[in-house]
Amino acid sequence: MIRIKLVGKNLDDIKPLLPGYGLEVVENDFELVICHGGDGAMLGAEREFPGVPKLPIRDSRTAPLCNKHSYEAQLADFVEHRRLFRLPKIAGRCGDQVIYGVNDCFLHNLERSSALRYRVFIDDKLYANSVVGDGVGLASVHGSTAYYRSITHSLFRVGVGLAFSNSTEEINHLVLSEKSLVRIEIFRGPGVLVADNDPKQIFVSEGDIVELRQSDEVALVYNLDNFMCDLCRMLRHSDRLNYCMALK
């Protein structure tokens, strides 16, 4: 039996199935965390149990699953084929405070009525002397499909992605080497540095310097390619559309 920690919502939907696949739910001394939910459940589980391998399984109540990705199909696939994905994390630093994200780290304006003003260096070379906008952040390859995509309307498959949110100047979003260091000097704040959906925040002020880079830390995730397929996404969007239509 594999000793697992089960986290997320609606756990009674999946818990009875686990013993049939050699998985024993325990509270301590576990070797695997099964995250039942969406992207947020997986990100939260990595923060709470860093370094412990995760198996993410979507909650079928909030994200309908196709037959290929039913609970039973995903559990059987894990037992037979354990594909381990290593997801490098993004680190955000200000002074002696550090925050880590599997998807991204972003510096945002704290006062919604006032933009940030900042200067950007990439590997100690000046990239932008003065940028005014809502924020700037660095995303991992995994995170390229999340907030980075909503800002840039693009994806990338190697390196790290630097995105600028609502800047008044015309400035290019960039895909950089995974070894790149981005330094942000803040002229006008206040701002807040965040990562993923982490409630932890690092508050920054005028004169502070924020550094963004890919970390040596990684999240270990099994069978991430089974988390959601195109048909699962279609079912999810169809379910949302039907709900909206029912409200009319």
C-alpha positions as CSV (number, residue, x, y, z in Angstrom):
1,M,0.0,0.0,0.0
2,I,1.1,3.5,-0.8
3,R,0.6,5.9,2.2
4,I,-1.1,9.1,0.9
5,K,-2.4,12.4,2.2
6,L,-5.7,13.4,0.7
7,V,-6.5,17.1,0.4
8,G,-9.0,19.3,-1.4
9,K,-12.8,19.4,-1.6
10,N,-15.5,16.8,-1.8
11,L,-13.1,14.1,-0.6
12,D,-15.9,11.6,0.0
13,D,-16.3,11.4,-3.8
14,I,-12.9,9.8,-4.3
15,K,-11.8,8.5,-0.9
16,P,-13.8,5.1,-1.1
17,L,-12.0,4.3,-4.4
18,L,-8.5,4.6,-3.2
19,P,-8.0,1.3,-1.3
20,G,-8.8,-0.6,-4.5
21,Y,-5.7,0.9,-6.1
22,G,-3.3,0.2,-3.2
23,L,-3.6,3.7,-1.7
24,E,-4.0,4.1,2.1
25,V,-5.1,7.5,3.5
26,V,-3.0,8.5,6.5
27,E,-2.4,11.8,8.3
28,N,1.4,11.4,8.9
29,D,4.4,9.8,7.3
30,F,2.8,9.8,3.8
31,E,4.8,9.5,0.6
32,L,2.3,11.0,-1.8
33,V,-0.3,13.8,-1.7
34,I,-3.4,13.4,-3.8
35,C,-5.0,16.8,-4.5
36,H,-8.7,16.6,-5.3
37,G,-9.8,19.8,-7.0
38,G,-8.5,22.3,-9.6
39,D,-5.3,24.1,-10.2
40,G,-5.6,25.9,-6.9
41,A,-5.8,22.7,-4.9
42,M,-2.5,21.5,-6.4
43,L,-0.8,24.9,-5.9
44,G,-2.0,25.0,-2.3
45,A,-0.8,21.4,-1.6
46,E,2.7,22.2,-2.9
47,R,2.9,25.1,-0.5
48,E,1.7,23.0,2.4
49,F,3.8,20.0,1.6
50,P,6.8,21.1,-0.5
51,G,9.0,18.4,-1.9
52,V,6.4,15.6,-1.5
53,P,5.2,14.3,-4.8
54,K,1.6,15.2,-5.8
55,L,-1.0,13.4,-7.9
56,P,-3.6,16.1,-9.0
57,I,-7.1,14.8,-9.8
58,R,-9.9,17.2,-10.8
59,D,-13.0,17.4,-8.7
60,S,-15.7,16.2,-11.1
61,R,-18.4,18.4,-9.4
62,T,-16.7,21.6,-10.6
63,A,-14.9,20.2,-13.7
64,P,-16.7,17.4,-15.5
65,L,-14.4,14.6,-16.6
66,C,-14.5,12.6,-19.8
67,N,-14.5,8.8,-19.7
68,K,-10.8,8.7,-20.4
69,H,-10.1,10.8,-17.3
70,S,-12.6,9.4,-14.8
71,Y,-11.4,8.8,-11.3
72,E,-11.0,5.1,-11.9
73,A,-9.1,5.7,-15.2
74,Q,-6.7,8.2,-13.6
75,L,-6.0,6.0,-10.5
76,A,-5.4,3.0,-12.7
77,D,-3.0,5.0,-14.9
78,F,-1.1,6.1,-11.9
79,V,-0.7,2.5,-10.6
80,E,0.5,1.3,-14.0
81,H,2.4,4.3,-15.4
82,R,3.9,6.8,-13.0
83,R,5.1,9.7,-15.1
84,L,6.9,12.2,-12.9
85,F,7.0,15.9,-13.9
86,R,9.5,18.2,-12.3
87,L,8.1,21.8,-12.4
88,P,10.7,24.5,-11.6
89,K,9.4,27.2,-9.3
90,I,9.7,31.0,-9.7
91,A,11.3,32.9,-6.8
92,G,10.5,36.5,-5.9
93,R,12.7,38.3,-3.4
94,C,12.7,41.7,-1.8
95,G,15.4,42.2,0.8
96,D,15.5,39.1,3.0
97,Q,11.9,38.1,2.2
98,V,11.3,35.4,-0.5
99,I,8.2,33.9,-2.0
100,Y,7.9,30.9,-4.4
101,G,5.4,30.1,-7.1
102,V,4.8,27.1,-9.3
103,N,3.1,29.3,-11.9
104,D,4.5,32.7,-11.4
105,C,5.5,35.6,-9.1
106,F,4.1,39.0,-9.8
107,L,4.7,42.5,-8.4
108,H,1.4,44.5,-8.4
109,N,0.4,48.0,-7.5
110,L,-1.1,48.0,-4.0
111,E,-3.3,51.1,-4.5
112,R,-5.6,50.3,-7.3
113,S,-6.0,54.0,-8.1
114,S,-2.3,54.5,-8.5
115,A,0.1,52.7,-10.9
116,L,3.6,51.5,-10.1
117,R,6.6,53.2,-11.7
118,Y,9.7,51.1,-12.0
119,R,12.9,50.4,-13.9
120,V,13.7,46.9,-15.2
121,F,17.2,45.2,-15.5
122,I,17.7,41.8,-17.1
123,D,21.0,40.2,-16.2
124,D,22.3,43.6,-15.0
125,K,21.5,45.2,-18.4
126,L,18.9,48.0,-18.5
127,Y,15.8,46.8,-20.3
128,A,13.3,49.6,-19.5
129,N,14.3,52.8,-17.8
130,S,10.8,53.8,-16.7
131,V,7.6,51.8,-16.8
132,V,4.2,52.9,-15.5
133,G,1.6,50.2,-15.0
134,D,-0.3,47.8,-12.8
135,G,2.5,45.3,-12.4
136,V,5.2,43.0,-13.8
137,G,5.8,39.3,-13.3
138,L,7.8,36.2,-14.2
139,A,6.1,32.9,-15.1
140,S,7.3,29.4,-15.5
141,V,6.6,27.1,-18.5
142,H,3.8,25.5,-16.4
143,G,2.5,29.0,-15.5
144,S,2.5,30.2,-19.1
145,T,-1.1,28.9,-19.5
146,A,-2.3,30.9,-16.5
147,Y,-2.0,34.6,-15.7
148,Y,0.9,35.1,-18.2
149,R,-1.4,34.0,-21.0
150,S,-4.2,36.3,-19.9
151,I,-1.8,39.3,-20.1
152,T,0.2,38.4,-23.2
153,H,-2.2,36.2,-25.2
154,S,0.7,33.8,-25.8
155,L,2.4,30.7,-24.5
156,F,6.0,29.5,-24.3
157,R,7.6,26.0,-24.0
158,V,11.1,26.8,-22.8
159,G,12.7,29.4,-20.4
160,V,10.7,31.9,-18.3
161,G,8.2,34.5,-19.4
162,L,8.4,38.2,-18.4
163,A,5.0,40.0,-18.6
164,F,4.0,43.6,-18.1
165,S,0.4,44.3,-16.9
166,N,-1.4,47.4,-18.3
167,S,1.8,49.5,-18.9
168,T,1.2,52.9,-20.4
169,E,4.4,52.5,-22.6
170,E,4.7,50.1,-25.5
171,I,6.9,47.4,-24.0
172,N,7.5,43.9,-25.2
173,H,6.8,40.8,-23.1
174,L,9.8,38.5,-23.2
175,V,10.7,34.9,-23.0
176,L,14.1,34.6,-21.3
177,S,16.6,32.0,-20.4
178,E,15.7,30.0,-17.3
179,K,19.0,31.3,-15.8
180,S,18.0,35.0,-16.2
181,L,17.7,37.4,-13.3
182,V,15.1,40.2,-13.5
183,R,15.7,43.1,-11.1
184,I,13.0,45.7,-10.6
185,E,13.8,49.1,-9.0
186,I,10.6,50.8,-7.7
187,F,10.4,54.5,-8.2
188,R,6.7,54.9,-7.0
189,G,4.7,52.5,-4.9
190,P,3.5,51.0,-2.8
191,G,3.4,47.5,-4.3
192,V,2.9,43.9,-3.3
193,L,4.8,40.8,-4.4
194,V,2.7,37.6,-4.7
195,A,3.0,34.1,-6.0
196,D,0.3,31.8,-7.4
197,N,-2.7,31.9,-5.1
198,D,-0.6,32.2,-2.0
199,P,-2.3,34.4,0.7
200,K,1.3,35.4,1.8
201,Q,2.2,38.8,0.5
202,I,5.4,40.8,0.5
203,F,4.8,44.6,0.7
204,V,7.3,46.9,-1.1
205,S,7.8,50.6,-1.1
206,E,9.5,53.3,-3.2
207,G,13.2,52.6,-3.3
208,D,12.9,48.8,-2.9
209,I,14.4,46.3,-5.3
210,V,12.5,43.1,-6.3
211,E,14.3,40.2,-7.9
212,L,12.6,37.6,-10.0
213,R,14.2,34.4,-11.2
214,Q,13.7,30.6,-11.7
215,S,14.5,28.8,-8.5
216,D,16.4,25.6,-7.9
217,E,13.3,24.3,-6.1
218,V,10.9,22.1,-8.0
219,A,7.4,20.7,-7.6
220,L,7.2,17.0,-8.2
221,V,3.9,16.1,-9.9
222,Y,2.7,12.7,-11.2
223,N,0.8,12.2,-14.4
224,L,0.2,16.0,-15.0
225,D,-0.7,15.2,-18.6
226,N,-3.9,13.5,-17.3
227,F,-5.1,16.5,-15.3
228,M,-7.4,17.8,-18.0
229,C,-7.6,17.0,-21.7
230,D,-9.3,19.0,-24.5
231,L,-12.5,17.0,-24.2
232,C,-12.6,17.7,-20.4
233,R,-12.2,21.4,-21.1
234,M,-15.1,21.3,-23.6
235,L,-17.3,19.6,-21.0
236,R,-16.3,22.2,-18.5
237,H,-17.1,25.1,-20.8
238,S,-20.3,23.5,-21.8
239,D,-21.3,23.0,-18.2
240,R,-20.6,26.7,-17.5
241,L,-22.6,27.8,-20.5
242,N,-25.6,25.7,-19.5
243,Y,-25.4,27.2,-16.0
244,C,-25.3,30.8,-17.4
245,M,-28.2,30.0,-19.7
246,A,-30.3,28.7,-16.8
247,L,-29.8,32.0,-15.0
248,K,-31.5,33.9,-17.8
